[in-house]
Amino acid sequence: MDFNLTELGSDEFAYRLEEEGVMKAEITWTMLADVMIIEHTFVDETMRGQGMAKKLLDQAANYARDNNYKMEPVCSYAVTAFDRYKEYDDVKV
């Protein structure tokens, strides 16, 4: 499963999964200096229950690590995941 890195605007980015032109999952963020503000996570109802949101967050976290960025969760899923999983401690603001 490949997520596509997409530039949405001047400082807005997303990882997206599209199938046949239909958005199936995405995580979006805005860059503020070297901090990724995680604003939105979406998973289509046909793909829920498969750990897709975590896979998106993992992809974004790897992007942060590769670029020496930190992450600040704002969306409810990311806030909960950051509290639940210690594997994101290295990218927390």
C-alpha positions as CSV (number, residue, x, y, z in Angstrom):
1,M,0.0,0.0,0.0
2,D,1.6,3.3,-1.1
3,F,0.6,6.6,0.3
4,N,1.3,9.6,-2.0
5,L,2.9,12.7,-0.6
6,T,0.9,15.6,-1.9
7,E,1.5,19.4,-1.6
8,L,-1.9,21.0,-0.9
9,G,-0.8,24.6,-0.7
10,S,2.1,26.8,0.4
11,D,2.8,25.0,3.7
12,E,0.1,22.3,3.6
13,F,0.9,18.6,2.9
14,A,-0.8,15.2,3.0
15,Y,-0.2,11.6,2.6
16,R,-3.1,10.1,0.6
17,L,-4.3,6.8,-0.6
18,E,-6.6,7.0,-3.6
19,E,-8.2,4.1,-5.5
20,E,-9.6,4.7,-8.9
21,G,-9.7,8.4,-8.3
22,V,-11.5,8.0,-4.9
23,M,-9.9,9.3,-1.7
24,K,-9.7,6.3,0.7
25,A,-7.5,7.7,3.4
26,E,-5.4,10.8,4.2
27,I,-3.5,12.6,6.9
28,T,-2.8,16.3,6.5
29,W,-0.5,18.8,8.2
30,T,0.7,22.3,8.0
31,M,4.4,23.1,8.4
32,L,5.3,25.8,10.9
33,A,9.1,26.1,10.7
34,D,10.3,22.6,11.6
35,V,7.0,21.4,13.2
36,M,4.3,19.4,11.4
37,I,0.9,20.4,12.8
38,I,-1.2,17.2,12.2
39,E,-4.6,18.6,11.5
40,H,-6.7,15.9,10.0
41,T,-6.9,12.1,9.6
42,F,-9.5,10.5,7.3
43,V,-10.2,6.8,6.6
44,D,-13.1,5.8,4.3
45,E,-15.7,3.6,6.0
46,T,-14.8,0.7,3.7
47,M,-11.3,0.7,5.1
48,R,-11.9,1.2,8.8
49,G,-10.9,-1.3,11.3
50,Q,-7.7,-2.2,9.4
51,G,-5.3,0.1,11.2
52,M,-5.2,2.5,8.3
53,A,-5.1,5.7,10.4
54,K,-2.1,4.4,12.3
55,K,-0.4,3.5,9.1
56,L,-0.9,7.1,7.9
57,L,0.4,8.5,11.2
58,D,3.4,6.1,11.0
59,Q,4.2,7.4,7.4
60,A,4.0,11.0,8.6
61,A,6.2,10.2,11.6
62,N,8.8,8.6,9.3
63,Y,8.7,11.7,7.1
64,A,9.3,13.8,10.2
65,R,12.2,11.7,11.3
66,D,13.8,11.7,7.8
67,N,13.6,15.5,7.7
68,N,14.4,16.2,11.4
69,Y,11.0,17.7,12.0
70,K,8.8,17.5,15.1
71,M,5.1,16.8,15.2
72,E,2.3,18.5,17.1
73,P,-1.0,16.5,16.9
74,V,-4.2,18.6,16.7
75,C,-6.7,16.1,15.2
76,S,-8.3,13.8,17.7
77,Y,-6.9,10.6,16.3
78,A,-3.3,11.9,16.4
79,V,-3.7,13.3,19.9
80,T,-5.0,9.9,21.1
81,A,-2.2,8.0,19.3
82,F,0.5,10.2,20.7
83,D,-0.8,9.5,24.2
84,R,-1.2,5.8,23.6
85,Y,2.0,4.8,21.7
86,K,5.5,5.6,23.0
87,E,6.9,5.1,19.5
88,Y,6.1,8.7,18.6
89,D,8.0,10.2,21.6
90,D,11.0,11.1,19.5
91,V,9.0,13.3,17.2
92,K,6.8,15.0,19.8
93,V,7.2,18.8,20.2
